[in-house]
């Protein structure tokens, strides 16, 4: 293994068609340029996946990537990234997952895995400390998450094996199937599980025993101690109540997506909030590798549903998408919905929004029981919602329609249903209301993955809560602005913050620890310096993020997207009819101007990265190497 | 005085028409946005000087500005900046000076002085610890530098008074007259001395006794100790031989401008090199406030010329412009020329290039003794060169033509002389050959001040000498590229480096200490943090530079410049006929493309900063506030 100026790493290339497995080493300069995570995904997709490739065909590649910090014993460094051309959007697909799998991959001596080709029969990949083999998975096909993980650990005879896997949803090519690990961690969005399913790859099991190398252990410890001593206090709310604490906060100010984004609050929202979880079904805190905050929950329900604690508990997105956005405030049912999504392994956001889409169509008589197979798909019908999750995962009945996501489903169900299909570029909108957080709305429009809250700013709601004040202040670019502001100043903050998020997806670090918990720009740079030995700076890490965002953009342009796709569902350009956001639409003219501001700042005239900008980012090869 | 988050500062506004003097305080946020130096110049010129103002009229303003670090006892922090609309270019004018005056200004409690209006009779401004008064200067008018400084110190009764002043050149409105201080330090370029002369302001005398406040003294000391202990060693060549060491180095590789840029080397160049100076006329080293490197020289010549040591010794630019570029290699004559330029107070670069222009015209019979008043203006004629300096400074005879600079002189002397007028935007090209350092050639083209080596990269010649390797490496943007390379990668390095230079002009710090001596991005940021208490980062300081460069651009656009002006003299698009650079032109097509790469990276489509970019930089006010 080559020593990479402070850490060890290799890329494993697995051709499922020929069953050839090889290890590639890239020079240190490559790692520093493309970093890992999202950066690797962008690079390999642009370099190796041909234009127009079928996302579910042999030409697509599925990339698992850690980052330079992954696996070091520091909070926030336990994540990994999965990317491929998205079957849901037809463009750049990528999602990050927490848990322990990414750290284990690094301890096994690998930085990334590229899965290419397709297997004819189900297989899984087993990696142990630098050795890798493909194994038959016929007997595992069809298994849900818990059963699968148990079976693989038993088969390999090591209970500490970490497994990344698909469930029935991925096998059935549900277009928003996820790839999960550790039962409660998900590369959730853009349908990476469908890509894995199309390749008949059920799982990747990893076991490693090598410590990740650290260039300057003493200096590293100082940063780690800071994280250990400070982040649990700074993020006390997250530690005590998990992400579920957002339910009540957002409901109060009208930003809790409800009834398929028709409203921003719902009666009895407080019954599905983090506080109620803590006081009722909570068993214990859980978290990711080396994390001192532990924002995940373990919950237990015995009746009327049986919810297995091992699947963890519902997070904010799940409480919103299966809950308020479906008109449902039954916490136990939502704990069950969460367990089902985790067992079938699908994206709870896209799944929930697909169901809420169908509910609104149903309430407006655009679909009937004839379409739904007799299911009374009213808002608030808990049993119908739970039933639909199963039908979607198994692609049975009406589930087969909703398994395609709202963009395709609305095409199938008729033009009148379009207005209720709440997505950008085919990706369903997550549980952050763009009429409240209007900066994030811009983020939805310009993220290469579509409507995604993991590549962009969460807006000044959080700024006023001090969450990334320090970061923007160190650029002297912080100005407190109203949530509805769409000025160039706001877009400037959004752009810097978005590049920071893209960096975190390259590194592959946790937003909560690195950002909300105030580790911030300088300390994260210091972490990179101490681990890798690179003489880096805040300016470089923002540039890494900018490069990654630009690669995602280039991929989408190559696949036919244009600036016209950088918009929001029409619904958000109207105000709500009641609640705190009554008559507060996203102003369409201001919004369109703000998208252009973003292009201006990124150096993308008309949405297309300029030649000089590509040179600046070291991406000049893209022009000649791809069809851009 | 308001405490500005760690330091004290005010802006003194002096109206020479009404004789009203007032002090303005700006909030900390203003200082952090516009910083000082070049940033203040850009701000006040855009805000306060009306479009189309006569550079030598009452509407123009002359701004003297220190920066947040000026006057702290750290190497590189002893400079100040002077700016105004340039009478030479008609656009953005600005130059920085070393010495002790800037530090004294800060110790007197001021960050900047804005001179506005015009006086009818000669005056000078006297500042003592926050008090300021205008004094009659009728008796000082006409004085050369040394005589003047002595007179003012005697009049004010304080031999430690620091004086910034004009000489006869400024009084006579020589368009490239400088403003000097301490006899050997110059805000040299773009004709700031003519602006001061037009306002009949002979001098600004300053005396201060307040220490500049430092937010974190202990941390500050660590940086200062590093500079004290390391820079004299890192920059040993500069310390031992001064900038004059460049003569031989550049001559050898064909990059010593000779015979009005017709050639890149000259016979006997080694006789005017730093080593010969050290071994012959050298008296002692001199330097600026708190500087451990001391790159300035003191020299003494008794015959055939009498050169007063108090005026310092010739630096590289002067040895080139009056020397090789005029075909002259007589060191004693060049020491005299330097003394004369310093006594009359004019820009030795523009003056030398004006003379070399005339020499080439004369050799090609485009002008004759009839034009020159009988002077045999051949290349190599030492006496003619010395005579012309005097005639120019006094605007006598043919000197009156050359006092206008080469752009105007060639207009006067006929179209055929155009080809020998080596300038960009009216500013004469300094002693760095753009056919050798082709990246710097781009810098000449896009600098808001015209052909100027103080706002941009000095190209990979220095990179290979390790000079700013560390800085570009901390951005991971360093690639060793040939000197003639004009790729987007090269332009990317140029752009980052140019923004860094612009930052140094805002801060107002020394390029040699902060850059060549490897203080670098991170340590300079640390210096800012320790002095001001600002939570800053490398990303912010580059942004400060980008903002300043953008303001200069906006000012020029407002005054009618377009992207068409961002070019080089035609001479450089041809190769030389002999020497190391024989047949190595600047490739015009590649050059034009490189300028567009720069626009791309800066966010200036077609050379005009985009609306989003202005918002990002906090310059959105410019669109509505000015005629842009």
Interface residues (C-beta under 8 A of the other chain):
Chain A: X32 X33 X470 X473 X474 X475 X476 X477 X487 X488 X489 X491 X492 X495 X521 X522 X534 X535 X536 X537 X538 X539 X540 X542 X543 X544 X596 X597 X598 X599 X600 X601 X603 X605 X610 X611 X612 X613 X614 X615 X616 X617 X618 X620
Chain B: X32 X33 X470 X473 X474 X475 X476 X477 X487 X488 X489 X491 X492 X495 X521 X522 X534 X535 X536 X537 X538 X539 X540 X542 X543 X544 X596 X597 X598 X599 X600 X601 X603 X605 X610 X611 X612 X613 X614 X615 X616 X617 X618 X620
